[in-house]
């Protein structure tokens, strides 16, 4: 399983997933724990908001964790077979571990998009 996390600063989980260009990518290691595989630092035209279609570097992910996004983003990711998890958690590694273990993450405060 591969887990992508929106992280504009590569330290915390950030929101605005559709416009995010930086992602931490984790893969489950032999011990069943997340291990950082790579960091994506994409150009502006490769944000999901601007992407015109076709294969995308995020397509490697099974799950995407973010601090916030709209339903349109969730639907767009579902069409790419990527499940989106919205959370108020801030630690990318701990959040990835929780998702891998099937544990729920705290939900973000809801707000209008």
Residue, then its C-alpha position, 0 to 999 in steps of 0.5 A: x500500500x502506498x500513502x500520499x500526504x499533502x505537505x507543502x512544507x514536508x513536515x506537516x499535513x497541509x490542506x488545499x489538496x487540489x492546489x498542493x504541489x508537494x506530497x510525501x509518499x509512504x510505502x508499507x515496509x516489511x514490518x507493516x509500517x510506513x516508510x518514506x519512499x519519496x517527496x514530490x515537488x511538482x510544478x504548478x501545472x501539475x497540481x490536481x486543480x490544474x492537471x488536464x488529465x492523463x497519468x499523474x505522479x500521484x497515481x502511485x498512491x492508494x490513499x491520499x491524506x490531507x487537511x482539507x479538500x472539497x468533494x470535487x477533489x475527492x471525486x477526482x481522486x476516486x476516479x483515479x482509484x485513490x481514497x482521500x482521507x481528510x484529517x485535522x492530524x498534523x504528523x504525516x508519519x503518524x497519520x500514514x501509520x494510522x491509515x495503514x493500521x485501519x485506525x480512524x484519524x481525527x476529522x478536520x473542522x468542516x467549512x464551506x469550499 
